[in-house]
């Protein structure tokens, strides 16, 4: 053993990073070119002007994805595809028609009661108008008091001279029927067209799937099948979750309105559930209808305000807490993507586009996971960006967001060890930093942020033990060896030898490495991971000084872990290991070669000097902890 405080800290403009497994970084998205911009413009133009043709096809295709799971379920029960399809369509149509008839009769009953509330509605409308106009009247009076007098206006013409409006003529019955038929013909005709397209899509389901696979090419069969399955699963899951959420919302709203004393509470609850299928606009329409009816039936304002308060509170909870989680998890879309998709498709295709905005975006995001040209959509609108934990650590380290790093690490350490955190996040994240350092892409401030993040993560998540010593709150690590810095902190807490020497034989594990930034950081992190597992681990720098070596203490060391050397350090490493063998003849020597260490030296020359070759911190902990327990 020796005094590591005599080791000279290496000063380097580079970050102390181990050459560990470099995770594959995501490929950069191709830069926008004139052709891409022109193609996107042509696509948007086609979507806008092709709305009469594309909208029914999109509606039918999405409804086919919704009906497909039900048809498959009936087919598994023994029905053939055609009877199963007819049964699903008839059952769905019957349910919709029944619900529509019940709501229609309820609305007729409510409309029949409205005339008796006409006086109350007019009185409250006048009250609201006066309340709104009163502030503007005060402002206008103040402006008139300071403004110069305007020329007097001409007196109004006598009432007798004014042209009397012609009395309105009551429409005849045939004219009223013709007007009603004209209003209903558009929606009914479009609905019929969608149903016809839906039937043909369901009938030609397998044929259409084969055509899409053939269009994608025989080399992309598995990817195409997976994309179609993901799209169908995402759309079906979205509509199922939307049905559950809106049904619960309608039931809860109906109960709340009934408790408040509003007549026909079941009708208004059902109307809330139905209108919420139209994003954003439907909820506003339902709230306005409830407020108007409550104002009509109540002489005062208490019922109206209480109904609005209950509706607003429930809508805020569902819209901001329930729906982002449920819809995001069920569709794979981020909450922002749901809002943006509603704005985009609603602008292009109106109410129908608003209704199917989320399913259409789900299909585009699924396609973006499998088609390179649409990959930006999957990255921008997906529920979770395709960023690994190691990449997130690296990005936050560059920005100096140490608090966010510590929160994520603490969450992981509640179910895993510090060794696993190092293997899966910390060391791979530093490897990403190493690759960018070699390219000169990291500036001095970012290097200091990374050094500080590594030091604080090690000190917070795997503390040295014993009583902490007082130190400056802000420690500049820009020109410091982080591994040596962390070891000095532990020496200040535990003493010169990082712990007592009156311990059982073969109970100490050394984490040794060359006096370089890379090796000392790996050794110190490994020592802290082993200490977390209950192992008496201590980190040292090679070569061990002969002057401070005590042959009587050599038997205390059972194992020495040494990082795999880089190619340019091979000869220095071999001399240090040979000296280590002389000083600690009874210790087992194990190298740590982490996966992807491409800059390492030749394996035969290294393995011949070591007893074992391990690949991760977790392997080191698993190897040493049982030996220590047995000893």
N, C-alpha and C positions, 0 to 999 in steps of 0.2 A: 504494500500500500504506500501511497505517497501523497504529498500535499499538492492537490490540484490547483491551489491558488497561485502556484508558481508558473502555471501554464500561461503563456502570453496569448492574450486574446487577439485573434486575427482580424485585421481591419480590411474590409473589401467593399467595393462599391456594389457588390452583388448580394442578393438575398440568400441567406443560408437555406437552401432547399435540397432535399434528398432526391436523387434520381430514382424515382419509383415509377410505378405504372402510370403512364400518361394516358388519361382517358381520351377517347376520341371526341374531339370537339365538333360541335355541329357545323355543317357546311354552310358558309355564308350564302344568303339568298342572292340570286343573280340580280345585278343592277338593272333598273328599269331602262329599257331602250325605247326608241321611237316606235318600233313595231309593237311592243307590248302595250304602250299607251294607246296606240291607234286601235289595237285589237280590243282593249277594254272599252274604249269609246264606242266601237261598233257593237259590242255585246250589250252595253247599256241601252243603246239606241234600239237594238232589236227587241230587248225586253220591254221597253216602253211602248213602241209602236206595234209590237206583236202581241200585246196584252190580250186582245180578243181570242187569239188562237192558243197562246201559251198558258194563259191562266186556267182554263178548264183542264188542260192536259196535266198541269202541275197539281191541281186539286185532286184529280182522279188518281194520279200516281201516288200521292201521299195517302189518300184513303185506301188504296190497295195495300200499302205497307201496314196500315192499321188493321185491315181485315185479314191479312195473311196469317198472323198467329192463330186467330180464331178458326180459320179454315183448316190449318194444319192440325189443330186440336181435334176438330171433328173427324178429320181423316184418320187420325190415330185411333179414334173410337170405332172405326170400321166403315164410315161413309166414303163414297167416292168423291172426287174433287168437285164435280158439277153439282150434285145434291148438297154438298157441304157449302159451296159458294152460294147457292140459292137460299139455303137455310140461314146463312149469316146475313145476306142482304134483306131477306124478309123479316128476320128478327130485329135487325137494326132499324129498318123502316117502320116496323110496328111500334117499337119503343119510342122513336122520334115522333111518330104521328100521335101516339097516345099522350106523350108529354105535351105536345103542341096543342092538342084539343083541350086538355085540362087547363093549360095556361090561358087559352083563348076564352074558354067559358068563364074563368075567374076574372079575366080582364073585362069581359062584357058586364059581369056583375058589378065590378068596381065602377065602370063607366056609367052604369045606370044610376049609381048613387051620387055621382059627381054633381048633378044639377042642384041638389039640396045644399051643397057646400059652395055654390057659386058666390053667394054674398060674402062668405068668409074669405074666399080667395081674392075677390076684388078689394075688400077692405084691407087685407094684408099687403096686396100689391101696391095700393095707394100709400100705405104706411112706409113700405120699403122705398118707393119712389121719392117720397118726401124726405126720408132720412138720407138718401143718396144726394138729392139736389140741395139740401140745406147748406152743407159746407161750401159748395160752389156759389150759392147765392150770397153768402157772406163775403167770399172773395170778390165777387163781381161788384158788390156794394162798396167795398173798400177801394176798388179800382175806379169806380165812378166818382167817388168823393175827391180823388186827386187828379183825375183826368179833366182836360178842358171840356166845356160843354159842347156837345155835338149839335148840329142843326136839327131842328125839330122835324120829325118824320111826318109825311103826309097823312092826313086823317084817313082811316080805313073807309072803304066804300060802304055805302049803306047795305044792310043785309038784304034789302029787297032787290038791289041791283046785282048782287052776287049770283053767279050762275048756280042754280040748285042742281045737286047731283041727281043723276037718274036713279030711280029706285031699283034695287037689285032684283033681278028676275030669278025665281026659284028654278033650279035645274029640273028637267023632266026625268022620269025613271029610266028610259033608254039611254039618255046622255050620262046619267050617273053610273049605270052599269058599264057603259063603254069606257068611261074614265077609269073605273075600278079595274076593268080587265086590262086596260093599257098599262096601269101601274104594276099589276101583278104579272104581266106577260114576260117582262124582262127577267126577273128573278126565277120564275118558274121555268122559262125556257133554258136559262143557264144551268139550273139544277138538273133538268132532264138531260142536257148534254153531258154534264159531269157523270150522271148515273150510267148513261150509255157507254161512255169511255171507261168508267170503272168496271163495268161488266166485261168489256172486251179485254181490258188489261188483266183481269183475274182469270179469264178463260185462256188467254195467251201467256200466262205467267211463265211457264217453263220455256216456251218458245222465245219470249222476250229475254229471259236470262241467258239462253244459249246464244242469242244474237249479240247481246252485250259482251259475252265472253269471247265470241268470235271476232267482234270488233276490236277488242283489246289485244287480241293476238294469242296464239297458243303458248307463247313463252310467259304470259302473264295470267294464266288461268287461276292459279292459287290466289294471287293478289286480287283479281277481280271478284272471285267468289267471296273472299274475306271482306272486301269493301261492300258488296251488296248485303252480306249478312250483318255487317256493322251498321249500315244505314237503316235496314229494316228494324234491327234491335233498338237503335237509338230513337227512331220515330215512334215505334210502338210503346216504348217505355215512357217517352215524353207524354203522349196522349193519355196513357194509363195514369201517370202521376198527376197530370192536369185534371183528369176526371175526378180523382180522389180528392185533390186539394179543393177544387171548386164545389164538390158535393159537401165536403165538410164545412167550407165557408158558408154555403147557402143554408145548411142546417143550423149552424151556429148563429147566423144572422136572423133566421126565422125565429129561433128561440128567444134571442135578445129582443126582437121587436114585439114578440108576444108578451114577454115579461114587462115591456114598457107600456103595453096597452094599445098598440096600433092595430086597427082592424085589418083582416086579411093578411096576417103576418106570414102565413105559410106561402102565400102567393109572392110576397116581396122577397122572402128568402129564396124561393125557387128562381125568381127573376134575377137575383144577385148571382146565383150559381151559374145560370145560363149565360148571362151577359159577360161574365168574367172569362169566357172562352175567347172573347175579342180583347186582345191585350190593351190595357191602359184606357181606351175609349169606353169599353164595356163597363168597367168599374165606375167611371165618372157618370155614365148614363144611369146606372143603377142607383147611385147615391142621389142624383138629382131627382129621379122619380120618387124615391122614398121621402125626400125632403118636401117635395111638392104635395104629396098625398098627406103627410103628417101635418103640413100647414093648413090643408083644407079641412081636416077632420077635427082639429084642435082650435078652440077659440083663442088660446094664447100661443106662446112660443116655446113653452117648456117641452112639449112632446117633440117638436121639430128639432130643437137643439139637442135633446137627449138621443134621438135617433141618429142625427148626424154625428154626434160624438161617438156612439157605439160603432157606427159604420166606419168612421175614420180610424178609430183605434184598431179595429179588427183588420181593416185593409192595410194599415201600416205594418202591423205584425206579420201578416201573411206575405205582403209584397216585399218587405225588406229583410225578413228573417227566415221565413219558411220557403218561399219560392226560389230565391237564389241558391239555397242549399239543395233543395229537392230537384229543381230543374237542372241545376248545374251538374249534380251527380248523375242524374238520369240521362241527360243528353250529351254530356261532355263539353258543354259550352260554359264560358265564363259569364257571370251576371252582366257585365258590360256588353258582351256579345248579344245577349237577348234583347237589350235595349236598342243597340245599333241595328240589329236585323229587323226589329219592328219598324224603326224609322225608315230604313232603306226600302223594304218591301211594301210598306204602307204608302210611301211616296210613289213608288212605281205602279202598284196595282190596286191602290185604294183599300177599302175594307177587306176584300178577299185576300189581298197580300198581307194585310195586318194579321189576319186569322192564321195564315200558314207560314208566317215569317220564321218562326222558330224551327219547324220541321224542314223547311228549305235550307236554312243555315246549317242544321245538323247534317243534311246530306252533303253540303259543300265542305264542311269540316272533315267529314269521313273521307270524302274524295281527296282532300288535301293530305291526309295521312298516307295515301297510296299513290297519288299522282304528283310528280315533282312540280309541275306548273302551278298547282293549287296549294302547294305547301305553305305559302305565306298566310293563307286563310286559316289553316290548322294551327299555326303558331300564334296568330293574332286573336283568334276567337275560341281556341281550345280552353277547356277548364283549367288545365295545368300546362304551362310551357314545358317543352322538352329540354329541361335543364336538370342535370344531376345534382345531387347534394354537394359533390366536390366542386362542380362548376359554380354553384351558388356560394359556397365558401370563398372561392377565389374572387368572385365578383364583389362580394361584400367586403372582403379583405382589402381589395384595391380602393374601395370607397371609404374605408375606415369605419364601417358599420359593425364594430365589435360587439355592441349590445345585441344586435340581431343574431350574430354568430353564436354568442353564448346562449341565447334563448333556444335556438335550434339544437345546439349541442346538449343542453340540459334536458330537453325533451327526449333526445335519443338515449342519453345515459340513464334515463329512468327504466329503460328496458334492455340496455346493452352495456358493455364495459368500455372503459377508456381505450383499451387495446383495439376493440372493433371500431371505435370512432376514428382512431388514427388510421387503421387499415382502409376504411371505406370513405373517409371524408378528408381528414387533415392532410395525410401524406399525398393522396391523389390530387388534392387541391394545390398543394405546393409544387407538385410535378407540373401542373398546368402553368404555374408561375415560372418554373424553371424554363419551360419551352419558350415563353414570351421574353424572358430575360435574355436568353441566347440571341433573340432577334432584336433586342434593344427597344422593346415596345413599352417597357415599364419605366416611369420616371422616378426621381428621388422621393417625392412625397408618397407615391404609391408603395415604394419599397418600405418606407418607414411605417406606413399603415399596416402592411403585411407583417412586418416584424413585431409590431405592437400587438397585432391580433394573435399571432402565434404565442407570444409570451403570456398574454392575459388568458388565453384558452388553457395553456398548460398550468398556470398558477391557479386558475379558478376551478378547473375541472379535475385536476390531479395535483392538489397542493403537496408541498414537500413534507408536511407534518411538523409537529412540535409547535412552539409559539412563534408567530411571525415577528419579524424584526421591522422596525420603522424604516421606511425608505421614502424617497421622494415620490410624490404622486405621479409626476410626469417624468418618465425615464426615456431619454432619447436612445433609440436602438438603431438609428440610421447607420452608424459606423461600428456597431457592436456585433459580436458573435453571439447569436441568441442562445445556442446551446450552452456556451460557457457562462453566459449571463444567468440562465436558469440554474445551472449547477452552483454558481456562487451564492445565489439566493438560498439554495438548500444547505450549502455549507454554513451560511450565516445562521441558519436555524438549528441544524443538527450537529454542528461541529466540524472540525477539520477533516475527519474521516467519514463524514456523512452518516454517523451512527456510532454506537459503541463497538469496541473490539473484544469485549468479554462475552462472546457469543459462542454457540456450539460450533464444532468443526463442520465444514462443508455446508454452512448455512447462508453464506453470502454469495450473491450473483453479481458479477461485474458486467457493465455495459460499456465496452471499451471501443475506441475508434481513434483514427488519426486526428491530429490537432488541426482539423479543417472544419469549416462551417457545416458542411454536409454531415460528416460523421458525428460531430459533437451534438448536433440537433437530434439526429436519429437515436444516438445513445441516451441522451437525456429524456427524450419522450418515452423510449422503451423502459428506462428505469422507473419512470413514474407509472407506466402501465403495470409493471410488475409489482410495484409497491401497493397499488390499488388492490391487487390480487393477494396481498399478504406476504409477498416475497421481499426479503431484505436485499434490495437491489441498489447498487451504487454505480455512478457513471465516472469513468476516468478517461484520460487522454493518453494515447500511445505516442512514443514508447514509454513504458514505466521506468522511472529513474532507479538505477541500481543503488544509488547512495542512500535512499530512504527505504530500501526493501528490507523487511524483517522476515528471515526464513522461517521463524517460528510461527508467523501468522499466515503463511502460505496455505496451510491446511484448512483455513477458514473458508476459502473460496471453493465452490463446487463447480460453477459454470461461468464461462466468459462468452458473451455475445459480441461479435465483431461485425460491423456492416461490410457487405461485399465491396471490394475496392473498385475504384474506377481504373480504366486501362492505364492512364498516365501515372497512377499512384501504386501500381502493382509491386514494383521493387521495394519501395518504402514500406508498403504493407507487409510484404514477406519478411523483411528484416525485423519489423516490430513484432510480428507474430512469433518469429523464432526466439526473440528475446523474451517474449511472454511465456513461451514453453519452458525456458530455462528457469524463470522466476517462479512460475506456478506449474510445476510438473504434474501435479495430481488433478488439475482442473480440466474439465471437458470444454473444448473449444468449438463453438457453433457459429457459422456465418449466417447473416440475414440477407438473403437475396430476394428482394421484393419483385413481383412479376412486372415485366416491362422494363427492367433495368438494362437498357440497350447499351449504355456506355460502360458496362462492367467489363472487367478483364476476362481473359480466357478461363473457362471453368476448370479444366484439368489442373492447371497450375495452382488454382485457389483451393479446390477441394482436396488436393493432396496435402495441404498444410492445415486443414481443419478436420474435425471429427464428424461434424454434422452440417447439413445445409438446410436452413429453414426459410420459409417464404413469407411470413407475416408475423405481426406482433402477437396475434392470437395463438399461433403455433408455439411461439416462445413461451407464452404464459402457460399453455397446456403442457408443454414439455417440462418446465421448471417446477410448477406448483405441485404436481404429484411427487416428484423427486424430493422436494423440500419436506412435504408431509411425511413421506416414507422415512426420510432421514431423521 
